[in-house]
Amino acid sequence: MALPPLGPSGRETEDAQWLELTGKSGMAINVSPVHRLRISGPGPTGVTVLPKDNRPVHRKRGEAILAGRWRFGASHIETPPGHSPWGPDFPSIHFADRIHRFHWLRDLAALGPAGESRARALVVAWTEAYGKWDSFAWRISLTADRLINWLSVGPSLFAPLEGEARVTVMEALGRQLRHLQFSGVEETDPVSRFRIAVALCLGGAATDDGRRTLDAGLAALESECTAQILPDGGHASRSPEALAEAMLDIQTVEELLLRLGLSAPAFLTKLQPRMAAMLSFFRQGDGGILPANGGGDSSNGIAQAAMRPHGNVNSKFSFARLSAYQRIQAEGLTVYVDAGSGPDRPHGVHAHAGALALTVDDGPDRLITSCGSNPELEPLLRDASRRTAAHSVLSLNGEDSAVFTFDPATGMRFPDGPAQLAIRRMEEGDQYLLEGQHGGWRVRHGLIYRRRLYVAMNGARITGEDSLSRPMSEAAASFPGGLIPFEIRFHLHPDVQVADGRDDRTVFLGLPKRQRVWRFRSETLLSVEDSRYWGNETARKTRQLVIRGVADPGADGTQGPNRVRWALSRIEPGVQGETV
């Protein structure tokens, strides 16, 4: 399966790490000879109608592949002109996983005749190397993605095929469709199950003998939509990007059915307005979306593409109750707070321990954010992005606010909690108040975490207060020990420019698009440290503001050291500094 050549200990270490972080979906698939016999046979004699590819194209990636340069995450290879990457060992398991999914195919095919020809040659070469079976490349989730991407490239792939190449590709297409039909029910990851249903719908609709496959795909898709799309239109994983991806898949299926002259099932048409309203809730001033719970910021255009059929939908609500996010819109200032605990199993396999985390935008400028995440990240980095310290919120004793718990159904860990999470919203005079708390560290350290945010209605100031307190009903003696260290982090978007203030409690933050300056000031010592942003497909260096302190496990949180106040204020020309 062309995995990287490592020594015995290195191979075993990477395998173990990969399986720990990707669960059952990451395991090579072992099937019986009977299964391989069942999926063998001729492919469809032709394709009737192919889906319209509604996903954005990344021309730079296509141009690099056309030149023989392949990169996924931190790993890369180069292939000589005219050669395929199939055959030589791949530099990592993650690289192998990403290349076998063929998400890159549309980027290459979009480059005109040269790109189309190269894309076609690479598909033919893949079928010659892996088209009958491979225990890694034929994992169920990879097979679903690959089929969708092959079909979505459309006539540029299938129409010019002739002779043996056509027979080989069509046989591989039929074999993979049958594999999904017989084995799709074994997939445990919900998002992969959704993609399997989509692949069966598209494959069944596109092939001349696929009506039974289409019916099975539509039944599976309805079941997955019921399980994964919340009544408020959000995704059960609480990931805005997962919602955008699901919308694009549903639109693709619906559009293909209509071109076939078939009526789209009612569940497809009823879901979309709710989903569009929720995705609009997550849209930020630069046209992207909130990077949260395993998803990125849509700088790749996914959210824009998903919203295109819905015109200028503009959600007016400020609290997504089931998706569990609060949003404050104060003139051009947008503030989000993660108001939810980890999703129910099995939807939390990529979810984050980011309860009460803060995100701040000034119009099209992203200011305070999280480290973000994206599927191109190596599993180790994607796991790091899930931790509380990767979010703009307090973390206690270096521990996460939720407990990552093993889910035997998926073989992955999900964030359980935090317990006693509650949030309320009020308007006080000329400002909004958001007040939240949780007991994520109560069992371990006897402390409740509270965050208060006061947002000026004119969008010029945010005042915050983070505190740790012992519940009055619990005796301090129940939690012996000394002071407990904590950090309050504010991760900055990579575009933000940072300048020192007049003292060690103040920094200035410059925004490039609006040419504005904000002042961040803490009542205690403030440090500026390195960070990483993984919210788009290229990891970027950035900075974070960190307030460190120590908490008294017996204190009530009304004063230091258990209480820290800070303020973020927009600097107007001629206005002097303020105090926290």
N, C-alpha and C positions, 0 to 999 in steps of 0.2 A: 504493500500500500504506500510505498515511497515515503516512509517516515525518516526522521533524521538519524544519521549514523552516530550513535553515542556509545561509549563504553558501557559495560554491564551495569555499573552502579549509576551512571548518568541516565541510561535508558530506563532503569527501574524507578529512579527518582522522578523523572519527568512523567512517566506513565502514572505513578501513584498521585502526583500532584494534579495531573490532568483529570483523573477520575474523581479525586476529592472535590474539585472545583466545578466540574461539569456534570457529575452525577451519572445516572443511567443513560441519559441521552448522549453522553460522551463515550460510552463503551462501544468497542467494536462489536458488531452484530454477528452472532454465530447462529446459523440456520442449518436445518437438516437437509440431506440430499433430496428428500421429498419436496421440501419447499422450493429448492432451486429447480426441480423438475416442474413444479406447478407454475412457476413464473416464466418458464422457457416457452418458446414458440414464436410464431411469426408476429411481426409488428403490424400496426394498422396499414392498410394499403394507401392511405393518404390522409391529409388533414383538410377539414372542411372550412373552418373559419378559426382564425387565431386571435387571441386576446390583444387588445390595445394596451401597449405598455404606457402606463400613466405615471411611472416613477421618473424622477429627475435623472439626468445623465451627468456624470463627472468626467468631463473631457480630458482633464489632466491625467487621470488614472488610465483612461483608454489610450492616450498617447504614449504613456510610459509602457504599457503592455505591448502596444504595437512595436515599440522599440526594443522589446525583450526584457524590460525591467519590471519585476514583480515584487510588490511589497505588501505584507499584511502584518499589522502591528509593528514590532521592532525587527522582524525578520524579512530578508529580501534575497532574491536570486536574480541572475541574468541568464537569458537563453540566447544562443547564437541566432542570427537571422534565419527565419524559416523553421526553426526548431520549436517543438512544444515543450512545456515543463514536465510532461508526464514521463516518468521513467527514472530520472535522477532522484536521489533522496531529498526530501524537503527539509528545511532547516529546523522546523519545530512541528509538533503535533498541531498547534494552533494554526500555523501556516497551511498545513495540509487540510485542516477543517475548512478554512475560509476559501481556499482555491477550489475545492471540490463542490462548493455551493454555487459557483458560477454567478454570484452577484455582480461580478465585473463584466459580464458578457455584453450587457447593453451599452456600457461605456465604450467598449471596443467597436461594437457594431454601428455606433452612431457616427463613426469617423469617415463615412463615405465608402466607396467601393473597396479601398484597401482594408479598412477596418472590418467590413462585412466578410470579405474573403478570408481574412485572418481568423475572425470569430468562427466561421464555418469550419475552417481547417482544424482549429483547436477542439471543436466538438467532435469532429470525426476522429481525431487522434485520441480523444478521451474514450470514445466507444471502443476503439481498437485495443486500448490498454486496460480498461476497466468495465467495458460494456456488458460483460457476462456476469461478473460478480467480484466484489472486493469487500472484505469484512469491515473496513473502515469507511470507504467511500460510499458504501450502500447503507450506512446508518439511516434510519427512517427520516430523521429531520433533514439530513443532507439531501436525501433523494427528493423530498418534497420541494425544497428550495431550488434544486437543480432543474426539476421538471418545470416549475413555474418560470424560471429564468430562460430556459430553452424556448418554451412556448411564447413567452412575451417578446422575444426578439423578432418573431414573426416571419414573414415571407423571406427575409434576407437569409435566414438559416435554411428553411425547408425547400423553398421553390427551386433553387439552383442545384440541389443535390441530384446526382445521377448515378446509375449503375450500382456497383458494390457499396459505395459510400452511402447511398440512400438506403439500401437494404440494411446496412449496419446500424445507422442512426435510428431508423424506424423500429428495428428489432429492440434496440436499447430503450427506446421510448415505451414500447409496449411492455417490455420486461419490468421497467420501473413502475409503470402504472399498476401492473398486477402485484408487484411487491408491496406497494402502498395499500392496495385493496386487502391483501391477505394479512399484512403485518401492522398496518396503521394503528389498530386498536391497542397495540402493545406500547406505544409511545406514552411516556408519563408527563412530559413537559407540556403545559397547556398551550403556550404559544406555538410550539411545534405541531400540536394536534390541530390547531387552527389552520396552519399552513398545509397540513396533509389534506384537510377537507377542501381547501382552495385548489390544491394541485389536482385532486380527483375531479372537481368541478370543471376546471379548465381543460384537463386532459380528456375527460369524457365528452365535453362539448366540441373540442377541436378534432377529435378522431372520428372517422366515418362509421365506426361500429361501437361507439362509446356511450350510448344512451343509458345503459344500466350503470355504468361508472358515474355518469353525471348525476343520476338519481341518488346513488349512494353518497356522492360528494355533497349534494345539497342537504340530504338528511343529516350528515355529519356536521356540516357548516351550521345548520340551524341549532343543533345540540351545543356546539361550541360557543355560538353567539349567546345562547341562553345562559351558559355557564360563565362566560367571560365579560360580557358587556353589562354593566350595572344599569339599574333603572334610571340613574341620572345621566347616562350616556358615557360615563367613564369606563376605563378598563379595570378589571378585577385586580390587576397587578399594581395599580395606582401609578402606572407609567404613562405620561403624556405621549411619549414616542410610540409605545405599544399601541395606543389608541389610534394614532395617525397611520401606523402600518396596517392595522385591522381595517380602517376606513378605506385605504387604497385597495386592499384585497377584495373587500365587498363591492366596491365600485367596479373593479375589473370583472368580477363574476357577473354582476348585474348587466353591465354593458355588453358582454359577450352573449348572454342569453337573449337580450333584445335584438342583437344583430342576427341571431339564429331564428328570430320570429317567435320566440318563446316568452311567455309571461314570467317576469321575475317573481319569485315567491314573496308573499306579503312581508315576511320577517326582514327581508333585505331592505325594502323601501321604508318600513316603519322605523327601523333602527337609525337610519342615517341622519335625520334631523336632530335627534338627541345627541348623537355622537359629534356632529358638527358644532352644536352649541357648546358642548363640553370642551372640544378642542379649541374653540374660540376663546373660552375662559382661560386656557393655558397659553394663548398667543401673547408674545411680548412685543415691545415697541419696534424691534428690528425685523419683525416678521417671523421670527423663530418661535420656539416654545420653551417652557420651563424644563430644564434638565433635571430629572428627578426619577428615583426608583428604577435605576438601570437604563434610563434613556438619555439621549443627547439633546442638544438645543435646536436641532433641525436646521443647522447651517447648511446641511446637504440638500435642503429644499423639500424634505418629506412632508412636513406639515402644510407648506404652501400648496403642494400638489394635492394633498388630501382635501383641502378646503376649496380648491378651484371650482368644483361643480356647485358649490353652495353659495357663491357670490359673497356679499358683504355681511355675513352673519356676525353679529356683535353681541356677545353675551352680556347681559346687564346684571346677572346675579353676582354676589360677592362671596358666597360660601357654597362650596360643593360638598354637600353633607355626606354622601356615600363615598365619593372619591377622596374626601377629607383634606381639602385645602381651603385656606382663607386667602382672599385677595382684597387689597385696598387700592383703590384708584384715587389719587389725590392730585388733581390737575395732571401734569405729565409724569408724575411719580407713580410707579407701580410697585407694590409690596406684596409678596407671597409669604405665607407661613404654612409649613407642613403640619397639618392638624390631625394626622392619623398615625395609628400604630401599624405594625407589619400586616400585610394582607393575609387572609386565610389561606391555609394550605389547599392546593399546591401552587398557588399563584405568587408566592413570595420568593421564588428561587433566585430572582435578581433584585429583590427589593432592598431598600437601604434602612439603616438605623438612624434616620434623620428627623425624628419627631421634634417639632417646634423650631426647625431650621428656617432661616431667613433668606429671602432673595429680594434684591432691590434693583430696579431699573429707573433711569432718568430718560424718559422718552426712548429713542433708539439705542441709547448707551446702556449696556449691562454694567452694573457697578459691583454689587455683592452677590455672590452665587455659591454654588457648591463645586466640588471637583468634577462633577458630572461623570458620565460613563458612555460607552458605546460598544457595539458588538465586535469591533475590530481590535479592542484591547485584549492583550493576553489575559488568561484567567486570573493570574496573580494580581495584576493591576485592577482588573474588574472587581475582584474581591476587596482590594484595598479601598476602592471607591465607595463601597457599601458601609464603611465604618463611620461612626459618629464624628470622628475627627476630620472626615472629609467633607463636613457640612458646616455651615455658618451657625453654630450653636455651641452650647457648653458641653464639655465632656468631663467626667469625674474620674480621677485616679487612672486615666488612660483607658477607661472601660466604656463599652458601648451602652447606649441608653436602652437598647433591646438586647435580648439574649439570642444569639444565633443558634438555632436548634436543628438537629438532623431530622430530615423528613424521609422516612424509609420508602415512601412511594416514589419519590423522584431521585433519591440518593444525594440530595443537596441540602444545604442549610438555608433556613429562612429566619427572618427576624421576628421573634416572639415578643410582643409588647411594643413599647413600655406599658406597664399597668397604670391604671388610674389616670389616663390621659383625658384632659378636659380643656376646653377653650371657650372663651366668651368674647363677645364683641359689643362695644358701646360707642356712642358719640358723646363727647364731653366738650361743649362749647365749640371751639374752632378746631378740634382735633378728634381723630379716631383713636380708640383704645382697643388693643388686642391683648388679652391676658390668658396665658395658658400654663398648664402645669402637668407634670407626670411623676409617677413613683418608680421610674426605671431603676433607681439605685436604692430604693427604700429597704429592700430585703438585705442587700449587701452592706449598706452603710447607714441606714436609718434616716436618709435625707430625701426630701421632696424638692424637685426642681421647678422653679417658677420663672416665667419670662413675661415681662410687661413691655409693650411697645406703644408709644404715643406718636401718632403720625399727624402732622399739621395738614389741615385740609387744603392749604395752598401749595402743598408739595415741597415745602422748603426745609423741613426739619423732621427728623425721627429721633425721639428720645427713648432709650432702652434701659431696662433694669433686669438683671439676671440675679437670681438668689437661690440659695440652698438652705432649707430649714428642716428642723426636726418637728414632726407632728406633735401637737400639744398632748395627745393621748399616750405618747410613748416616753418612757423615762430615758434620760440621757445615759444612765448606767447600763441600759440594755445594749448599747453600742460602744464598748470600750475602745480605747485607742487614741492616737494623737490626731493632729490636723491632717486633712485629706487634700491632696493637690487637685486643682482643676484648671482647665483652660477654656477660654471663650474665644472661638475662632471666627474670623470674618474673611472668607476666601474672596479675593478680588478677581474680576474677569481679566484675562491677559491684556486687553486693550487699555486698562486703567493705568494711568501714570501716577507714580507715588513720589511725594516730596516730603522731606522732614519738616516738622512744625517747630515752634519756638521752644518746645520742651519735650521731655520723654513721654508725654501723654497725648501728644497731638501729631497728626499727619494730615497732609493735603492730598486729595485725590483728583486727578485731572481726567476729564472725559473728552475724547477726541472728536466725536460727532457733533456735539452741541457746544464744544469749546467752553465747558463749564468746569468749575472747581468746587469740590465739596471738602469740608473739614470733618475729620473724625477725631473725637476727643474722648478720652477715658478718665475717670476719676482716680485710676491707679495706673501703674506702669504699663506702657504699651510697647510692643515690639513688632517690627516688620520682618517677616521671614519668608523663605522660599516656599513655593507650593507648585502644584501641577493642575492643569485644566484638561480634562478628558471629555469635555462635552461635545466636541466634534471629532471628526475622524482622524485628526492629527493632534497628537499630544503637544501641549504648549506649556512653556514655563510661565509662571505667574507669581504673585505675591499674596501673602495673607497677613492680616492683622491679628495679633494674639495677645490676649490679656490673661496673665497667669495669677493664680492666687492659691490660698489654702483655706479650706472650710473647717469650721469647728462642728463636729457631729452633734453637739448639744445645743447649738445656737438656733434662734428663731428666724434668722434671715432678714431682720429689719435693718441691720447695719453691717459694716465690714467686720471681719473679712468675708462673711458669707454673702454679702450683697455688693454688687458692682453696677455702677451707673455709667452710661456712655451716651454720646450724642453724635448724630450725623447731620450736618447743617450745610445748606447750599450757601456759597459765598457770593454775595452781591457786591458789585463795585462800590467802594466807599463805605462799606459796612464793617465795623470793627468786630473783633472776636467776642465770642460768648463763652460762658462757663457751663459746665455740666450741671 
